[in-house]
Amino acid sequence: MVFAQISQQGARLVFELAAPGLYGERNPRNWQAGYDWWEGECQHYLGRYAQEFNTWILVAIQAGVTSNEDFPGGAFVFAPGGERRFATPDWQPGAVFLEIGLENRRVDQIP
C-alpha cells in the first residue's frame, strides 16, 4: 500500500488527488448528495490511513462537469490521529490556501 510505503520512508504529509465519477441521472444532478458521499468515503478510508500510518493526508477532488462525467468536488485534510481538520463547504470548484501546523495539528485557512 502506498501510504505504508511512504510513511516508512518518513513522509509526514501526503497529497491525494481524486476524480471519482458520479453516477445516476445527470439532469438534475444532486450535487450535495455526491459531495456527501465522497466526503464519507474520504473520512472512512483516508481518516483511517492517516491514523494508521501517523501522517497528514490532504485530498483535492475534481469538481464539475465534463462531456460524459460529473465529479463531486471538495477538499479535506486529515491529521495523523485520523480526525478531519478541514473541509471545503461544498462541491463548487475553487481554491483554498491553508497553513498547517504539523506539530500542533492546527489547520488555518489563509484569506
Secondary structure, 3 states (H helix, E strand, C coil): CHHHHHHHCCCCEEEEEECCCECCCCCCCCHHHHHHHHHHHHHHHHHHHHHHCCCEEEEEECEEECCCCEEECCEEEECCCCCEEEECCCCCCCCCCEEEECCCCEEEECC
